[in-house]
Amino acid sequence: MTTKSARTFAVGDVLTGRPVEKVTRTQIVRYAGASGDFTPLHHDEPYTVALGNPAVFAMGMMTAGFLSRALDEWFGPGNLVRFKIRFLNRVWPDDSLRFTGTVRERDEAAGTVTVDLQVLNQKDEAVIGGEAVARV
Amino acid sequence: MDVQPSGTPVEFPIERGKIAEFARAIESPESVYFDREAARAAGFENVPAPPTYAMVSAFFSGPGSRPRIDIDMRYALHAEQEFEYFAPVVAGDTLTGRTRLAGQHEKQGRRGGTMKFFVLETEYTNQRGEKVLAVRQTLLQTAGTVKE
């Protein structure tokens, strides 16, 4: 059994994660190396600009990785049952990201909570929406 | 369309150094990803894989591991991603991933053209044959470059 969070989670509670103040190309390249995602759209600026994009943009899974850091913060590592994300807008260098979770339901019998997830950029646009189920 | 229903099974060794590298890339402050003793104190047998770590397998496995799909990667976007966790995955484990094309459909784009959706599902079992993880990925091919 892994260590569980000492927090209590009530329906309607809003949880926040540590923000990313400013997305950098260095973060994107480090994530490329760690994940093996060398899709050139994410690191080769001339390539991606030639295709009509203003700049390189972050892998959706990099932002999802930062979101998973918030899940670990709330529930403790190893307590996830399910984690689902939808990619809604792209994340660009210099964007700032905020992470929130809203407790939608508690399942007392299963000992789990379901949380609606959102990642917002500095323009308050949702870049990721999703949900997680975690043991609490 | 030339579609193979399943890719070939892929071996995915779970390595402590690679976990730490991945955890650094997502700037995780959790000591369990970096320190075996911290992991054991938290109830893991060894350093655990972070929640989205299985993405590493998708990019480091060789050709044929994924079913061939008719998608132009220049215009491909990642639309959705889902992870289901059945049992802990820790350093020292060897997973086997099997990926299949779980679904595909087309939709008319709002700005004209056809958008194609592909759902790839990978099931991972560990060295004891236990199902530990299922990953579903939805890829979208846009009609052209997405305009912001």
Chai-1 contact restraints between the chains, C-beta under 6 A:
chainA,res_idxA,chainB,res_idxB,connection_type,confidence,min_distance_angstrom,max_distance_angstrom,comment,restraint_id
A,M1,B,G43,contact,1.0,0.0,6.0,A-B,restraint_1
A,T2,B,A42,contact,1.0,0.0,6.0,A-B,restraint_2
A,T2,B,G43,contact,1.0,0.0,6.0,A-B,restraint_3
A,T3,B,A42,contact,1.0,0.0,6.0,A-B,restraint_4
A,T3,B,G43,contact,1.0,0.0,6.0,A-B,restraint_5
A,R30,B,A25,contact,1.0,0.0,6.0,A-B,restraint_6
A,Y31,B,A25,contact,1.0,0.0,6.0,A-B,restraint_7
A,A34,B,E21,contact,1.0,0.0,6.0,A-B,restraint_8
A,A34,B,F22,contact,1.0,0.0,6.0,A-B,restraint_9
A,A34,B,A25,contact,1.0,0.0,6.0,A-B,restraint_10
A,S35,B,M55,contact,1.0,0.0,6.0,A-B,restraint_11
A,S35,B,V56,contact,1.0,0.0,6.0,A-B,restraint_12
A,S35,B,F59,contact,1.0,0.0,6.0,A-B,restraint_13
A,G36,B,V56,contact,1.0,0.0,6.0,A-B,restraint_14
A,G36,B,F59,contact,1.0,0.0,6.0,A-B,restraint_15
A,G36,B,F60,contact,1.0,0.0,6.0,A-B,restraint_16
A,D37,B,F59,contact,1.0,0.0,6.0,A-B,restraint_17
A,L51,B,T145,contact,1.0,0.0,6.0,A-B,restraint_18
A,G52,B,T145,contact,1.0,0.0,6.0,A-B,restraint_19
A,G60,B,H78,contact,1.0,0.0,6.0,A-B,restraint_20
A,M61,B,T52,contact,1.0,0.0,6.0,A-B,restraint_21
A,M61,B,M55,contact,1.0,0.0,6.0,A-B,restraint_22
A,A64,B,T52,contact,1.0,0.0,6.0,A-B,restraint_23
A,G65,B,I26,contact,1.0,0.0,6.0,A-B,restraint_24
A,G65,B,T52,contact,1.0,0.0,6.0,A-B,restraint_25
A,F66,B,I26,contact,1.0,0.0,6.0,A-B,restraint_26
A,S68,B,P51,contact,1.0,0.0,6.0,A-B,restraint_27
A,S68,B,T52,contact,1.0,0.0,6.0,A-B,restraint_28
A,R69,B,I26,contact,1.0,0.0,6.0,A-B,restraint_29
A,R69,B,S28,contact,1.0,0.0,6.0,A-B,restraint_30
A,D72,B,E30,contact,1.0,0.0,6.0,A-B,restraint_31
A,P77,B,E30,contact,1.0,0.0,6.0,A-B,restraint_32
A,P77,B,V32,contact,1.0,0.0,6.0,A-B,restraint_33
A,P77,B,P48,contact,1.0,0.0,6.0,A-B,restraint_34
A,G78,B,P48,contact,1.0,0.0,6.0,A-B,restraint_35
A,G78,B,P88,contact,1.0,0.0,6.0,A-B,restraint_36
A,L80,B,P51,contact,1.0,0.0,6.0,A-B,restraint_37
A,L80,B,Y85,contact,1.0,0.0,6.0,A-B,restraint_38
A,V81,B,Y85,contact,1.0,0.0,6.0,A-B,restraint_39
A,R82,B,E84,contact,1.0,0.0,6.0,A-B,restraint_40
A,F83,B,P51,contact,1.0,0.0,6.0,A-B,restraint_41
A,F83,B,F83,contact,1.0,0.0,6.0,A-B,restraint_42
A,K84,B,E82,contact,1.0,0.0,6.0,A-B,restraint_43
A,I85,B,Q81,contact,1.0,0.0,6.0,A-B,restraint_44
A,R86,B,E80,contact,1.0,0.0,6.0,A-B,restraint_45
A,F87,B,H78,contact,1.0,0.0,6.0,A-B,restraint_46
